[in-house]
Amino acid sequence: MAVSSIKHILFDLGGTLMRAKKDWADIHHQADEALVNKLNEYDIQLNAKVFRARLEKYYNQRDMDFRETTYHFVLLELLKELNYAEVSESILRSALDAMYAITQTNWELEKDCLETLRSLKKRQFHLGIFSNAGDDKDVQQLIQNFGIRDYFDFVLTSAACYYRKPHARAFEIALAQWNIMPQEAVMIGDSLVADIYGAKKINMKTIWITRRAQFTAEDMHRFKPDFSLRKLSELLPTLDLMNMKRMM
């Protein structure tokens, strides 16, 4: 029986629509120093290496349970352990903003991103973003800085929604923004585990963007996207093919 064509596209952000300009090690070092220097303005002493070590512990935990407790929470709890129990929200936010002012400079849109988004909107596709991220404001600011906000019906993050991809709830929250069923949408991302496996668990169609993808041989064996593309500019013909097969 023929079914309707897919008109809703959920995008990943980092590694899919945007890319890092250079390796993160030096950027993270500068960002951590910016954060501790901002805290120092309020007579709060924090070692940048201690902060980075706590973040690494946080990364390991969230990669196991797919829950996002946010950078804000991590910083707050660390400062409490260091006997800074009454740090105001404004101080915490200013420190995080100082850190993200550094990291945001290392992101840039993929060269074919804007033209792809324009073409999709011209064809009346509905677009959304779900990004695994430890800070919602950071992602929203990036979207604003890139000037792509108007292309999307929504921009969601795991920091705002608690759940990280590939947790099924992350995708359900995203699809609820459109009030549609999983079969009516396609997930597009660079991670075989977070994006492809997660979406397929709830029966979404999937398109894997491979140019920034990092994966293991086991990932390749276990997680099979519906389509694999090198770049975003190949997306429209693939969507046409996907929808043609659905209508047959």
ABEGO torsion letter per residue (X at the ends): XBBBBBABBBBBBBGAABBBABBAAAAAAAAAAAAAAAAAAAGBBBBAAAAAAAAAAAAAAAAAAGBBAEAAAAAAAAAAAAGBAABBAAAAAAAAAAAAAAAAAABBBBAAAAAAAAAAAAAGBBBBBBBBBABAAAAAAAAAAAGAAAABABBBBAAAAGBBOABAAAAAAAAAAAGBBAAABBBBBABAAAAAAAAAAAGBBBBBBAAABBBBAAAAAABBBABBBABAAAAAAAAAAAAAAAAX
